[in-house]
């Protein structure tokens, strides 16, 4: 009787492993090639048919067969078919889990790690024990920012990192400079936003304001107020008090 010696086993196993990995690589290559070709076709169709469409950052498959996500440069999400014949804007809901997949994707795209914020360029306002934290990008001429700031005064035990973000014109920039250079910037800001008191003229190094604008452009902060929670979630607009409390309750 002929015995199969051990050297033959590893060789046979090695061939099987090679065949398996080769099949995996070929399958992945075929899949990625198909996705790549589909993305090119979708990009081409949309660009030709909607020339004013903002730049497309990516095209990717969704959980729905034949439906693709189109991510634009401003982080807006649309959906299209494989030929780019239809463009749909709206929320994709998983009915089994009741999850809003579009909202989850948007939150992930817009998230900014709280620890990465340039706190040296912010005005820090502390109330109570300051344990809860919130970052706010705001313009002194923004009416929604004023409404939000007045609601925020009802929140205690909070540290607010205020980033002056003068995007509403030259007057916004001038007021931001005076607030930043004030003897007590936090007080000057609150006087302006809650009491409509124009900040007194002041001068100092205002490079922080330029850096804030650059940071905002980099992270596509397009409106004020924009709120950033400790868990990285970004919320645009003046949200009501109950939602503020919920936002600052989040932990990293």
C-alpha positions, 0 to 999 in steps of 0.5 A: 500500500502506498502512503501519501507522504506529508510533503504532498499535502502542503503542496495540494493545499497551497494550490487550493489556496492559490486558486481560491485567492485568484478567484477572489482577486478576479471577482473583485477586479470584475466587480470594481471594473463594473462599478468604475465603468458605471460611475464613468457612464453616470458622470458623463450622462449627468454632466452632459444633461445638467451642465450646472450640476455641482462637481460630482465627488463620487458615485457609489452603489446603494442597498437598492439594486440599480440605484446609485448614490451621487455625492456632490461637492457640497455634500448634497446627496442625490440618487440615480439609475444606472444610465443617469436618466433620472435624478432623485433627491430625498431620503432613503429609509430602511423600512425594516429598521426605520433608519434614515440611511440618507441622514446617517450618510449625511451626518457621517460626511459632515462630521468634524472631530471635536478635538480637531477644532482650532480652539485658539481661534474661538471665543470661549464662554463658560456657564455653570460647571461647563461640563457640556460642550458645543462649538458654534460658527456664527456671524454677528449680522445673522438673525438666526444666530441671534435667535439661537444665542438667546435660546442658548442663554437658557442652557446652563453647565456648558462651555461654548466655543464660538468661532466668529464666521463673518460670511455676510459681508464687510460689515460682518467682518468689521463687527467680528474684528471689534468683538474679537479685539474687545477687552472681553470678547465673550461679553462683547459677543453676547451684548451684540447678539442678545442686547443689540449693542454694537461693539466698540471699535477695537484693533488687534491681530485678527488672523484668527478670523481668516483662519476660521473662514478657511477652516469653514471653507475646507469643511464646507460650512456654508451657513450660520449658525452651524453647530458642532457637538462633541460626538462630531455631529454637525447641525445647521441652523437655529435649533430649538432649546430641546434639540440643543439639550439633546445635542450637547448630551452627546458624548464622543 
